[in-house]
Amino acid sequence: MKAFFRILMFSLAAMMGIAAPALAEPAETPALQYARQGWTAEDRQVFYTTSQGSHMMPYAWFKALRRLDADAPFGGDHLQRYGYLGNDKSAANPEALPVGFVIDGDAASGFLGMTCAACHTAEIAYQTGAVTQRLRIDGAPATADFQLFLTELSAAAKATLQDSNRFQQFARAVLGSRFSLARADALKTDFAGWADQFGAFMDKSLPASPWGPGRLDAFGMIFNRVAGKDLGIDANFKVADAPVSYPFLWNASRQDRTQWNGGVPNGLFINALGRNTGEVFGVFADFSPRKLPAAPLVDYSRNSVKFAGLQHLEEKIAILKPPPWPFALKQDLVDRGQGLFAQYCSGCHAEKPLPHDRWLTPVNAVGTDPKAFSGAGRSSQSGVLAGALSPNPPASTLANPALTVDILATAVVGALIDEAFPLPPRLANPNGGVWQAIRKDQLELLQISQNADSALLLLDPAARANLKAHIAERLANMFRLPAPDQAPAYESRVLHGIWATAPYLHNGSVPNLWELLTPPAQRKPSFMVGSKTYDPVNVGYVTDSSPYKDGTLVVGASAAPGNSNSGHDYGTALSDDDRWALIEYLKQL
């Protein structure tokens, strides 16, 4: 009988499209399950634990920091109170940090940082009988509250400096057997320097109306890091108040352009490195460009970006598959919904094949909230980058002031080119992440097999110049809006796995697919966010509860700019029966 039960549980997991755990005695609390997305356990840990060069703060300081609301270490609950996901202790994760939190270096002297997994890994909870099941979905939007984490981390740091008893406890934990009053005073000076700059950045960047769980103003924060903090120009700061949802990652490598506003050319690994270098600049990478005497040259090498780590992560994302719907389907509705999808959705969301196994990604104006689109049009002072060679357009020099997207593109492409083709006396690292990407892209860039010896590209001046020109061409106009003078437009992606990506629209203002197919005026004016409990009927998370005190998102007529649930008025005239049929079809994409 026991053997029969074990086989039955394995078979049910397979039928639901869930990666079944190894056969074992049934436990009262079921083990975490993983959606079948083509990754091994090793692939998953690479995604969760590979450093990309993010340096939020020295890890020893983070480990010693204590919460303000409880007598406990700040990270003692593995940051689960902010919605981040647990990851067991292992050789790759010796401190048992949450998914997407890593140490760049060792625990004693390294830096706590983040990777894309922190924001692009989800977990849903659902009931089977009286038992709560948990399903991990890699590459899906997280429900974590990033702003709450940043705010409370900054507040804990300030309190540690202001309270002598709290600081003494902190100093003894950091210094251990090396503790002395002199060392504690030196530590306080160093910690105050970090806390002041971290707190000042958050004070200038975070909006009074919080992003809420599952959202952030990614470009606003990246712009403030690069144009504000890294260039040292206070006037370049602006409040990051145009929040968007975290986009899903599966099939991202197949798009011909990415980002919500479609502003990043895509398709090659070198494109992905550029996109992700901008991302790590935004999540606490060190970056200190300096102008060289021979204008327009700039030294971009003083950065902490781990290009090899970024490349490794992107190679994993490239093989990640959409998660299959884990519940039963009504095939008659699926069949009926297929025709409705072809009629109402395929113009924007069907696969539109391009060469090299890619898809055209339309960027369409559908009446949705314009704030994230308009934010890309801001300008900033260029500082030390003024007059530097810029990719926007190629072979131009950066104006002062300039579009902030052009400042970011100049910094990103400059860092990539500097890593691949460093100025003498530095030598290129043929095993570095940029060269790993180049080798993967050689066939398309230069019609050279990726298995061919790349020594010629490193050593021959003409070959190097030709390669640099091809890379510059593919990185041209990075971060620029495809049609800046037209109505606010956002990317229209292929919808495989769309069931796992709620809430919907670019700003996460529509809670589920049923609401998305409802006329905008009839959509809920507010709903609760942050729950991991899944609603398989309406296809999204439940909206009547939240683990967060401020978990209500206002999206209707009284919504703050950036939060509106207007637009995307497609399929909204369907009958209820047709809507349910279309939703059933969308579930299984």
C-alpha positions as CSV (number, residue, x, y, z in Angstrom):
1,M,0.0,0.0,0.0
2,K,2.8,2.4,0.9
3,A,4.6,1.7,-2.4
4,F,1.3,2.3,-4.3
5,F,0.9,5.7,-2.6
6,R,4.4,6.8,-3.5
7,I,3.9,5.8,-7.2
8,L,0.5,7.6,-7.2
9,M,2.1,10.8,-5.9
10,F,4.9,10.7,-8.5
11,S,2.3,10.1,-11.3
12,L,0.1,13.0,-10.2
13,A,3.1,15.4,-10.1
14,A,4.1,14.3,-13.7
15,M,0.5,14.9,-14.9
16,M,0.5,18.4,-13.4
17,G,3.7,19.4,-15.2
18,I,5.6,19.6,-11.9
19,A,9.1,18.4,-11.4
20,A,8.5,15.5,-9.0
21,P,10.8,15.2,-6.0
22,A,12.8,12.1,-5.5
23,L,10.5,9.3,-4.2
24,A,10.5,9.3,-0.5
25,E,8.3,8.7,2.5
26,P,5.4,11.2,2.4
27,A,5.9,14.1,4.8
28,E,3.3,16.2,6.6
29,T,4.7,19.3,5.0
30,P,5.3,18.6,1.3
31,A,8.7,19.5,-0.1
32,L,9.0,22.5,-2.4
33,Q,8.3,21.5,-6.0
34,Y,9.7,23.1,-9.1
35,A,7.9,23.7,-12.4
36,R,9.3,21.8,-15.3
37,Q,11.3,24.4,-17.2
38,G,14.3,22.5,-18.5
39,W,16.7,23.3,-15.7
40,T,18.6,20.8,-13.6
41,A,19.1,21.5,-9.8
42,E,22.6,22.6,-10.7
43,D,21.3,25.1,-13.3
44,R,19.0,26.5,-10.7
45,Q,21.7,27.0,-8.2
46,V,23.9,28.8,-10.7
47,F,21.0,31.2,-11.3
48,Y,20.4,31.7,-7.6
49,T,24.0,32.1,-6.4
50,T,26.2,33.4,-9.2
51,S,27.7,36.9,-8.4
52,Q,27.3,39.5,-11.0
53,G,29.4,42.1,-9.1
54,S,26.7,43.8,-7.0
55,H,28.2,45.4,-3.9
56,M,25.4,46.5,-1.6
57,M,27.4,46.4,1.6
58,P,30.2,44.4,3.3
59,Y,28.6,41.1,4.2
60,A,30.1,41.1,7.7
61,W,28.2,44.3,8.4
62,F,25.0,42.9,7.0
63,K,25.3,39.8,9.1
64,A,25.9,41.9,12.3
65,L,23.1,44.3,11.6
66,R,19.9,43.9,13.7
67,R,16.3,44.6,13.1
68,L,14.4,47.6,14.5
69,D,11.1,45.7,15.0
70,A,12.5,42.6,16.7
71,D,15.5,41.5,18.7
72,A,17.0,39.5,15.8
73,P,19.6,39.7,13.1
74,F,18.4,41.8,10.1
75,G,18.8,38.8,7.8
76,G,17.8,36.2,10.4
77,D,14.6,35.2,8.7
78,H,16.3,35.0,5.3
79,L,14.4,38.2,4.4
80,Q,11.2,36.2,4.0
81,R,9.3,39.1,5.7
82,Y,10.0,41.0,2.5
83,G,8.8,38.2,0.3
84,Y,12.2,36.8,-0.8
85,L,12.5,33.1,-1.2
86,G,14.6,30.7,0.8
87,N,17.6,28.8,-0.6
88,D,19.1,26.0,1.5
89,K,22.7,26.1,2.7
90,S,25.1,24.5,0.3
91,A,28.6,24.8,-1.1
92,A,27.4,27.4,-3.5
93,N,25.4,29.2,-0.7
94,P,27.4,28.7,2.5
95,E,25.5,31.4,4.4
96,A,22.0,30.1,3.4
97,L,21.1,33.5,1.8
98,P,17.8,33.9,0.0
99,V,17.4,33.3,-3.7
100,G,19.3,36.0,-5.6
101,F,21.3,37.3,-2.7
102,V,25.0,36.4,-2.9
103,I,28.4,37.2,-1.5
104,D,31.0,38.6,-3.9
105,G,34.1,37.2,-2.2
106,D,34.1,35.3,1.1
107,A,31.9,35.8,4.1
108,A,34.6,37.5,6.1
109,S,35.7,40.2,3.6
110,G,33.2,40.0,0.7
111,F,30.2,42.1,-0.3
112,L,26.5,41.3,-0.1
113,G,24.9,41.8,-3.4
114,M,22.0,40.8,-5.5
115,T,21.5,38.9,-8.8
116,C,18.6,38.9,-11.2
117,A,17.2,35.8,-9.4
118,A,16.0,37.9,-6.5
119,C,13.5,39.7,-8.6
120,H,12.8,37.0,-11.3
121,T,11.9,34.0,-9.2
122,A,8.4,33.3,-8.0
123,E,6.6,30.8,-5.8
124,I,2.9,30.1,-5.8
125,A,0.9,28.4,-3.0
126,Y,-2.3,26.5,-3.6
127,Q,-4.4,23.9,-1.8
128,T,-4.8,20.2,-2.5
129,G,-7.3,19.1,0.1
130,A,-6.2,20.5,3.5
131,V,-2.5,20.7,2.4
132,T,-0.8,23.8,1.1
133,Q,1.5,23.1,-1.9
134,R,4.3,25.3,-3.0
135,L,5.6,25.5,-6.6
136,R,8.7,27.4,-7.5
137,I,8.7,29.1,-10.9
138,D,12.1,30.3,-12.2
139,G,12.2,33.4,-14.3
140,A,8.8,34.6,-13.1
141,P,8.2,38.0,-11.5
142,A,8.9,38.0,-7.7
143,T,6.3,39.2,-5.2
144,A,8.9,40.7,-3.0
145,D,8.7,44.2,-1.6
146,F,12.1,45.7,-2.7
147,Q,11.4,49.3,-1.5
148,L,10.4,48.1,2.0
149,F,13.6,46.1,2.2
150,L,15.7,49.1,1.1
151,T,13.9,51.5,3.5
152,E,14.3,49.2,6.5
153,L,17.9,48.4,5.7
154,S,18.7,52.1,5.6
155,A,16.8,52.7,8.8
156,A,18.5,49.9,10.7
157,A,21.9,51.3,9.6
158,K,21.0,54.8,10.8
159,A,19.8,53.5,14.1
160,T,23.0,51.5,14.6
161,L,25.0,54.7,14.3
162,Q,22.8,56.7,16.6
163,D,22.4,54.2,19.4
164,S,25.7,53.5,21.3
165,N,24.5,50.2,22.7
166,R,23.3,49.0,19.3
167,F,26.6,50.0,17.7
168,Q,28.6,48.3,20.4
169,Q,26.7,45.0,19.7
170,F,27.2,45.6,16.0
171,A,31.0,46.2,16.4
172,R,31.6,43.2,18.6
173,A,29.8,41.0,16.1
174,V,31.8,42.4,13.2
175,L,35.2,42.4,14.9
176,G,34.9,39.3,17.0
177,S,38.1,38.5,18.8
178,R,39.7,41.5,17.2
179,F,37.5,43.9,19.1
180,S,39.1,47.0,20.7
181,L,37.8,50.5,21.2
182,A,40.2,51.8,18.6
183,R,39.0,49.3,16.0
184,A,35.4,50.0,16.9
185,D,36.0,53.7,16.3
186,A,37.5,53.0,12.9
187,L,34.7,50.7,12.1
188,K,32.2,53.4,13.0
189,T,33.8,55.9,10.7
190,D,33.7,53.4,7.8
191,F,30.2,52.2,8.5
192,A,29.0,55.8,8.8
193,G,30.5,56.6,5.4
194,W,28.5,53.7,3.9
195,A,25.3,54.4,5.8
196,D,25.3,58.1,4.9
197,Q,25.7,57.5,1.1
198,F,23.3,54.6,1.1
199,G,20.7,56.5,3.1
200,A,21.2,59.6,1.0
201,F,20.7,57.6,-2.2
202,M,17.5,56.1,-0.9
203,D,16.2,59.5,0.4
204,K,16.7,61.0,-3.1
205,S,15.4,58.0,-5.0
206,L,12.5,56.3,-3.3
207,P,9.0,57.7,-3.8
208,A,6.7,58.7,-0.9
209,S,4.0,56.5,-2.5
210,P,5.8,53.1,-2.4
211,W,6.1,50.8,-5.4
212,G,4.6,48.0,-3.4
213,P,5.4,44.3,-3.7
214,G,6.4,42.9,-7.1
215,R,7.3,46.3,-8.6
216,L,10.1,48.9,-8.9
217,D,11.1,51.8,-11.0
218,A,14.1,50.0,-12.5
219,F,15.2,52.6,-15.0
220,G,14.7,55.4,-12.4
221,M,17.0,53.6,-9.9
222,I,19.6,52.8,-12.6
223,F,19.6,56.4,-13.9
224,N,20.1,57.6,-10.3
225,R,23.0,55.2,-9.7
226,V,24.9,56.0,-12.9
227,A,24.1,59.6,-13.6
228,G,23.7,60.7,-10.0
229,K,25.8,58.7,-7.6
230,D,28.5,57.3,-9.9
231,L,29.1,60.6,-11.8
232,G,28.8,62.5,-8.5
233,I,26.2,64.9,-9.7
234,D,23.4,65.6,-7.2
235,A,21.3,67.5,-9.7
236,N,20.9,64.3,-11.8
237,F,18.8,62.6,-9.1
238,K,15.1,62.3,-9.6
239,V,12.5,60.4,-7.6
240,A,12.1,56.9,-9.1
241,D,8.3,57.0,-9.2
242,A,7.4,55.1,-12.4
243,P,7.1,51.5,-11.2
244,V,6.9,48.5,-13.4
245,S,6.5,44.8,-12.8
246,Y,9.5,42.4,-13.1
247,P,9.3,41.0,-16.7
248,F,9.4,37.2,-17.1
249,L,12.7,35.8,-18.4
250,W,11.8,32.7,-20.4
251,N,12.1,33.4,-24.2
252,A,13.6,36.8,-23.5
253,S,16.7,35.8,-25.5
254,R,14.5,35.2,-28.6
255,Q,13.0,38.7,-28.6
256,D,14.5,41.2,-31.1
257,R,14.2,43.9,-28.5
258,T,13.6,43.9,-24.7
259,Q,12.6,46.1,-21.7
260,W,9.1,47.2,-21.2
261,N,9.5,50.2,-23.5
262,G,11.3,48.1,-26.2
263,G,14.4,50.3,-25.9
264,V,17.1,47.6,-25.9
265,P,18.1,45.8,-29.2
266,N,18.4,42.1,-28.5
267,G,19.3,38.7,-29.9
268,L,23.0,38.3,-29.3
269,F,24.8,37.4,-26.1
270,I,26.6,40.7,-26.4
271,N,23.2,42.5,-26.4
272,A,22.3,40.6,-23.2
273,L,25.6,41.5,-21.6
274,G,24.9,45.2,-22.3
275,R,21.3,44.9,-20.9
276,N,22.5,43.1,-17.8
277,T,25.5,45.4,-17.2
278,G,23.0,48.2,-16.9
279,E,21.0,46.2,-14.5
280,V,24.0,45.4,-12.2
281,F,25.0,49.1,-12.3
282,G,21.6,49.7,-10.9
283,V,21.8,47.2,-8.1
284,F,24.9,48.5,-6.4
285,A,27.9,47.7,-8.6
286,D,30.9,49.9,-8.0
287,F,31.5,52.2,-11.0
288,S,34.0,55.1,-11.1
289,P,34.7,56.3,-14.7
290,R,37.5,58.8,-15.2
291,K,38.5,60.9,-18.1
292,L,41.8,60.2,-19.7
293,P,44.2,63.0,-21.0
294,A,43.7,61.8,-24.6
295,A,40.1,63.0,-25.3
296,P,37.6,61.5,-26.0
297,L,38.9,58.5,-24.1
298,V,37.5,57.5,-20.8
299,D,38.7,54.7,-18.4
300,Y,35.7,52.5,-17.6
301,S,37.7,49.7,-16.0
302,R,37.0,50.8,-12.4
303,N,33.9,48.8,-12.0
304,S,32.9,45.7,-10.0
305,V,30.8,44.0,-12.8
306,K,31.5,40.3,-13.1
307,F,31.0,39.9,-16.8
308,A,31.7,36.1,-16.7
309,G,29.0,35.8,-14.1
310,L,26.6,37.7,-16.2
311,Q,27.4,35.6,-19.2
312,H,26.9,32.4,-17.2
313,L,23.5,33.6,-16.0
314,E,22.4,34.6,-19.5
315,E,23.3,31.2,-20.9
316,K,21.0,29.6,-18.2
317,I,18.2,32.0,-19.0
318,A,18.5,31.2,-22.8
319,I,17.6,27.5,-22.1
320,L,14.8,28.3,-19.5
321,K,11.4,27.1,-20.7
322,P,8.0,28.6,-19.9
323,P,6.3,26.9,-16.9
324,P,3.5,24.5,-17.9
325,W,0.0,25.2,-16.3
326,P,0.0,23.0,-13.2
327,F,-3.7,22.4,-12.9
328,A,-6.4,20.6,-14.9
329,L,-7.6,22.1,-18.2
330,K,-11.0,22.0,-19.9
331,Q,-10.1,21.0,-23.4
332,D,-13.3,22.1,-25.0
333,L,-12.7,25.6,-23.7
334,V,-9.1,25.5,-24.9
335,D,-10.2,24.6,-28.4
336,R,-12.7,27.3,-28.4
337,G,-10.3,29.8,-27.0
338,Q,-7.7,29.1,-29.7
339,G,-9.9,30.8,-32.3
340,L,-10.6,33.7,-30.0
341,F,-6.9,34.2,-29.4
342,A,-6.3,34.2,-33.2
343,Q,-9.0,36.8,-33.6
344,Y,-8.3,39.2,-30.7
345,C,-4.7,38.6,-29.5
346,S,-2.4,37.2,-32.2
347,G,-1.8,40.5,-34.0
348,C,0.4,41.6,-31.1
349,H,1.2,38.4,-29.1
350,A,1.6,35.5,-31.6
351,E,5.1,34.3,-32.6
352,K,6.4,36.3,-35.5
353,P,9.5,34.5,-36.6
354,L,12.7,36.3,-37.6
355,P,16.1,34.8,-38.7
356,H,18.3,33.0,-36.2
357,D,15.3,31.6,-34.3
358,R,14.1,34.9,-33.0
359,W,10.8,36.7,-32.7
360,L,9.6,40.1,-33.7
361,T,8.5,42.0,-30.6
362,P,6.0,44.7,-31.5
363,V,6.1,47.9,-29.4
364,N,2.5,49.2,-29.3
365,A,0.6,52.1,-27.8
366,V,-2.5,50.6,-26.2
367,G,-3.6,53.4,-23.9
368,T,-1.8,52.2,-20.8
369,D,-0.2,54.4,-18.1
370,P,2.4,56.7,-19.8
371,K,4.8,57.4,-16.9
372,A,7.3,54.6,-17.4
373,F,7.5,55.6,-21.1
374,S,8.0,59.3,-20.5
375,G,10.6,58.7,-17.8
376,A,13.0,57.5,-20.5
377,G,13.0,61.0,-21.9
378,R,14.7,62.7,-19.0
379,S,18.1,64.5,-19.4
380,S,21.1,64.7,-17.1
381,Q,24.5,66.4,-16.9
382,S,27.2,64.2,-18.4
383,G,30.0,65.0,-16.0
384,V,33.2,63.1,-16.8
385,L,31.5,61.4,-19.7
386,A,30.9,64.6,-21.6
387,G,32.6,64.3,-25.0
388,A,33.1,60.5,-24.6
389,L,32.5,58.3,-27.6
390,S,28.9,57.2,-27.5
391,P,26.9,54.4,-29.2
392,N,23.9,56.6,-29.5
393,P,24.4,56.9,-32.5
394,P,27.7,55.1,-33.1
395,A,30.9,57.2,-33.4
396,S,29.2,60.2,-31.9
397,T,30.3,62.0,-28.8
398,L,28.2,62.4,-25.7
399,A,26.7,65.9,-25.3
400,N,26.3,67.8,-22.1
401,P,23.6,67.7,-21.0
402,A,22.4,64.5,-22.7
403,L,19.5,62.1,-22.5
404,T,20.1,60.0,-19.4
405,V,19.5,56.9,-21.6
406,D,22.5,58.0,-23.7
407,I,24.6,58.5,-20.6
408,L,23.7,55.0,-19.4
409,A,24.4,53.5,-22.9
410,T,27.8,55.3,-23.0
411,A,28.7,53.9,-19.6
412,V,27.5,50.3,-20.4
413,V,29.1,50.1,-23.9
414,G,32.2,51.8,-22.6
415,A,32.6,49.2,-19.9
416,L,32.1,46.3,-22.3
417,I,34.5,47.6,-24.9
418,D,37.1,48.4,-22.2
419,E,36.8,44.9,-20.9
420,A,37.2,43.3,-24.3
421,F,39.7,45.7,-25.8
422,P,41.5,47.4,-22.9
423,L,43.9,50.2,-23.5
424,P,47.6,49.4,-23.1
425,P,49.3,48.2,-21.0
426,R,46.3,46.1,-19.9
427,L,45.7,43.0,-21.9
428,A,42.4,41.4,-22.9
429,N,41.3,38.4,-21.0
430,P,40.2,35.8,-23.6
431,N,38.4,33.9,-20.9
432,G,36.5,36.9,-19.6
433,G,32.7,37.2,-19.9
434,V,32.7,39.6,-22.8
435,W,34.9,37.3,-24.9
436,Q,32.7,34.3,-23.9
437,A,29.8,36.3,-25.4
438,I,31.8,37.2,-28.5
439,R,32.6,33.6,-29.2
440,K,29.0,32.6,-28.8
441,D,28.1,35.4,-31.3
442,Q,30.9,35.0,-33.8
443,L,28.8,33.2,-36.4
444,E,26.3,36.0,-36.6
445,L,28.7,38.9,-36.0
446,L,31.4,37.8,-38.4
447,Q,30.2,34.6,-40.1
448,I,32.9,32.8,-38.1
449,S,32.1,29.5,-36.3
450,Q,32.0,29.9,-32.5
451,N,34.4,26.9,-32.4
452,A,37.0,28.8,-34.4
453,D,40.1,30.1,-32.8
454,S,39.5,33.6,-31.6
455,A,43.3,34.4,-31.3
456,L,43.2,36.3,-34.6
457,L,40.5,38.6,-33.3
458,L,42.6,39.4,-30.2
459,L,46.0,39.8,-32.0
460,D,45.4,41.2,-35.5
461,P,44.7,44.9,-35.4
462,A,42.5,44.8,-38.5
463,A,40.4,41.9,-37.2
464,R,40.0,43.7,-33.8
465,A,38.9,46.9,-35.5
466,N,36.4,44.9,-37.6
467,L,35.0,43.1,-34.6
468,K,34.7,46.3,-32.6
469,A,32.8,47.9,-35.4
470,H,30.4,45.0,-35.6
471,I,29.8,45.1,-31.8
472,A,29.3,48.8,-31.8
473,E,26.7,48.4,-34.6
474,R,24.8,45.8,-32.6
475,L,24.9,47.9,-29.4
476,A,23.8,51.1,-31.2
477,N,21.0,53.2,-29.7
478,M,20.8,51.1,-26.6
479,F,18.0,52.1,-24.2
480,R,16.6,54.6,-26.6
481,L,12.8,54.5,-27.2
482,P,12.0,53.0,-30.6
483,A,9.5,55.8,-31.3
484,P,10.0,58.6,-28.8
485,D,7.7,61.0,-30.5
486,Q,4.7,58.7,-30.7
487,A,2.1,57.8,-28.1
488,P,3.5,55.9,-25.0
489,A,4.1,52.4,-26.2
490,Y,5.3,49.1,-24.5
491,E,6.5,45.8,-25.7
492,S,3.9,43.1,-26.7
493,R,5.5,39.7,-25.9
494,V,4.7,36.2,-26.9
495,L,2.5,34.9,-24.1
496,H,4.0,31.4,-23.3
497,G,3.7,30.9,-19.5
498,I,1.6,34.1,-19.1
499,W,-0.4,32.4,-16.3
500,A,2.7,32.7,-14.0
501,T,3.3,36.4,-14.5
502,A,0.5,38.3,-12.7
503,P,-0.3,41.0,-12.0
504,Y,-0.6,42.3,-15.6
505,L,0.2,45.3,-17.8
506,H,3.7,46.8,-17.6
507,N,3.0,48.4,-14.2
508,G,1.3,45.5,-12.6
509,S,-2.0,47.4,-12.3
510,V,-4.4,44.5,-13.3
511,P,-4.5,41.6,-10.9
512,N,-5.5,38.7,-13.1
513,L,-6.4,37.7,-16.6
514,W,-10.2,37.9,-16.0
515,E,-9.7,41.6,-15.0
516,L,-7.5,42.2,-18.0
517,L,-10.3,41.1,-20.3
518,T,-12.7,43.4,-18.5
519,P,-13.4,47.0,-19.8
520,P,-10.9,49.3,-18.0
521,A,-13.7,51.3,-16.4
522,Q,-15.0,48.2,-14.8
523,R,-11.7,46.9,-13.4
524,K,-11.1,47.0,-9.7
525,P,-9.9,50.4,-8.6
526,S,-7.7,48.8,-5.9
527,F,-6.6,45.4,-4.8
528,M,-4.2,43.8,-2.4
529,V,-0.7,42.7,-3.6
530,G,2.1,40.5,-2.3
531,S,0.3,37.2,-1.6
532,K,1.8,34.0,-2.9
533,T,-1.6,32.2,-2.8
534,Y,-2.6,31.5,-6.4
535,D,-6.1,31.9,-7.9
536,P,-6.3,29.4,-10.7
537,V,-9.8,30.5,-11.7
538,N,-9.2,34.2,-12.5
539,V,-5.4,33.4,-13.2
540,G,-3.4,35.5,-10.8
541,Y,-2.8,35.9,-7.1
542,V,-5.6,36.3,-4.5
543,T,-6.3,40.0,-4.0
544,D,-8.2,40.0,-0.7
545,S,-5.2,39.6,1.6
546,S,-1.6,40.6,1.8
547,P,1.3,39.8,4.1
548,Y,2.3,43.5,4.1
549,K,0.8,46.3,6.2
550,D,0.6,48.6,3.2
551,G,-0.4,46.0,0.7
552,T,-3.2,47.8,-1.1
553,L,-2.4,49.1,-4.6
554,V,-4.7,51.9,-5.9
555,V,-5.0,51.7,-9.7
556,G,-8.3,53.3,-10.6
557,A,-9.3,56.9,-11.2
558,S,-7.6,58.1,-8.0
559,A,-4.4,56.3,-8.7
560,A,-1.1,58.1,-8.5
561,P,0.7,58.7,-11.8
562,G,2.3,55.5,-12.9
563,N,-0.3,53.3,-11.3
564,S,-3.2,53.5,-13.7
565,N,-5.0,50.4,-14.8
566,S,-6.3,52.0,-18.0
567,G,-5.7,50.8,-21.5
568,H,-5.4,47.4,-23.3
569,D,-9.0,47.4,-24.2
570,Y,-8.8,44.1,-26.1
571,G,-11.2,41.2,-25.7
572,T,-13.2,43.3,-23.3
573,A,-16.4,43.1,-25.4
574,L,-16.5,39.3,-25.3
575,S,-19.3,37.5,-23.6
576,D,-18.4,36.0,-20.3
577,D,-18.4,32.5,-21.8
578,D,-15.9,33.6,-24.5
579,R,-13.7,35.3,-21.9
580,W,-13.5,32.1,-19.9
581,A,-12.6,30.2,-23.1
582,L,-9.9,32.6,-24.0
583,I,-8.5,32.4,-20.5
584,E,-8.5,28.6,-20.7
585,Y,-6.4,28.8,-23.9
586,L,-4.0,31.4,-22.4
587,K,-3.4,29.0,-19.4
588,Q,-1.8,26.4,-21.6
589,L,0.4,28.6,-23.8
